[in-house]
Amino acid sequence: MAMELLEVSEVAMAKYFTMMLDGTARTWLKGLPPNSIGSWAELKARFIQNFKDTCRQSMSIVDLTNCKQQE
């Protein structure tokens, strides 16, 4: 992920990530118990685990990491 390559702090990555969510993803995040995620790595893993089966095609962690939002 670009932010990881730029060595942005985990706290900043988590805050930016949560600001970008909407719809089902935001609902999922808001439904998590307070303080239930302890790190950026855990947030990524739980997000991928929760939403991986909603993809139309099989994707690896590398594929998901390389996804880019279209303009």
C-alpha positions in Angstrom: 0.0 0.0 0.0 1.3 3.4 -0.9 1.0 4.8 2.6 3.0 1.9 4.0 5.7 2.6 1.4 5.8 6.2 2.6 6.2 5.0 6.1 3.0 6.7 7.3 2.2 5.8 10.9 -0.3 3.0 11.6 -2.5 5.5 13.5 -2.6 7.8 10.5 -3.4 4.9 8.1 -6.2 3.6 10.3 -7.7 7.1 10.6 -7.5 7.7 6.9 -8.9 4.3 6.1 -11.9 4.7 8.5 -12.7 8.2 7.0 -12.9 6.6 3.5 -15.4 3.9 4.4 -19.1 4.2 3.6 -22.1 1.9 3.2 -21.7 -1.6 4.4 -18.1 -1.2 5.2 -18.8 1.8 7.5 -21.6 -0.1 9.2 -19.3 -3.1 9.8 -16.7 -0.8 11.3 -19.1 1.0 13.6 -20.5 -2.3 14.7 -17.2 -3.5 16.1 -16.9 -3.4 19.9 -14.8 -0.4 21.2 -11.1 -1.1 21.4 -11.5 -4.5 19.7 -8.8 -3.7 17.1 -5.3 -3.2 18.4 -3.3 -2.4 15.3 -3.3 -1.4 11.6 -2.4 -5.0 10.7 -5.3 -6.4 12.7 -7.7 -3.8 11.1 -6.6 -4.8 7.6 -6.8 -8.5 8.4 -10.3 -8.3 9.9 -11.6 -6.1 7.1 -10.3 -8.5 4.4 -11.6 -11.5 6.3 -15.1 -9.9 6.6 -15.4 -8.7 3.0 -13.3 -11.2 1.0 -16.3 -13.3 0.1 -18.1 -10.4 -1.4 -15.7 -10.1 -4.3 -16.8 -11.3 -7.7 -13.4 -12.8 -8.5 -10.8 -14.6 -6.4 -8.3 -12.1 -5.2 -5.1 -12.5 -3.1 -3.9 -10.1 -0.4 -1.5 -8.7 -3.1 -4.4 -8.1 -5.5 -6.4 -6.3 -2.8 -3.4 -4.2 -1.8 -2.9 -3.2 -5.4 -6.5 -2.1 -5.9 -6.9 1.6 -6.9 -10.1 3.6 -6.8 -11.1 5.0 -10.2 -11.8 8.6 -10.6 
